[in-house]
Amino acid sequence: MDHEDPTPRPGEPDPVTDPVASRLLVDADLSGGRWTRVDLRGVVGRGVDLEGADLDSPWLADGGPVLINGVDVVGLVEAELDRRFPGRALRRARALEGPDGLRAAWAAVEAAWADLGRRADALPLTALAESVDGEWSFTQTLRHLVMATDVWLGRGIRGLGDEAYHPLGLPNAEFATDGYDLSVFVTHPPAHADVLAARADRQRQVREFLAEADEADLEQERRNPWAPSHPETVRSCLHVILQEEWQHLRYAARDLAVVAAALEAGSGQVDDAVGQHG
C-alpha cells in the first residue's frame, strides 16, 4: 500500500502552523460519511479505500482530469453516461453551436424525458412523491426543471424579473440563503397533475423558442441571471438549460429505479431499498 509521509517536504506548508495545510489527513476514518456541496478540487488521496464510494459531480466533464490509480476517468464516465442516455452526447456536439443542432439536442432530451415519464406513469402517485436518500422526489425534480427553465429562458434570455417564475417551480437549497424571495413559490406540495402541466408548458416554451431562433438570435448578448456582471449569450443560456435537463434526468432515472425496486420487492417503503442505493 502507498503510504504518504506526513512530514512536510522542503517548501511545503507545515500543518501545525498553517491552517490550510492542516487539511492534511493521515490514517483518518471517513467511512460512511456524506458530503454535499463540498469542494474537492485538487484533492490528493494516497492509499485510500474507495470500496462502496458513491461520488456525483455534475461538472465532471467541465474541468480538468480526475485520476483514479493514475487513469483519467472523466472520458470513461462520460462515455458510459452517453451509452445509458441516448442523445446525451448531442449536448457536446459541435453542431450544438447552431440552431439546427440545438433543436436536435432539445428533441433528444425531450424524448428521453418522455420515456422516463412513461415509466413514472406506471407507478402509484405516492411513489412519485418519495425521496430516495434525501434527494428530490420525481415530482420535485420536475418542479425544479420548471424553475430552471424560468431562470435561463425567462430571466436569462427574455430578461424578465420575478414574473418569470411559475409558482409551482422549486428552487435549489441556496435560493433563500442567497437572499432571493421564496414568496413567489407555493409552500404546499402541489398535485402531480398540476406539476406535469407546468412542466409541459415550459418544455413547449423552449421548443417554440428554438423553432424560431436563427444564428443572429443565438449570438445576442445576455446577462447571467445569477451574476448579472457575467456576460452570457442566448446560446450559452440554452446550453445551461440542456445541462440541467440531462443532469436531472440522470438523477430522476437513478432514484425512480430505486422506488420501483422497492415496490416490486413488496416492501412498499423506499427506505427499505435506500441502503442498496447509496
Helices and strands as residue ranges (DSSP letters): G 21-23, G 60-62, E 67-68, E 71-72, H 74-84, G 88-92, G 94-97, H 99-121, H 125-128, H 138-149, I 150-157, G 162-164, H 174-177, G 182-184, H 192-212, H 215-219, E 221-223, E 231-233, H 234-264, H 271-274
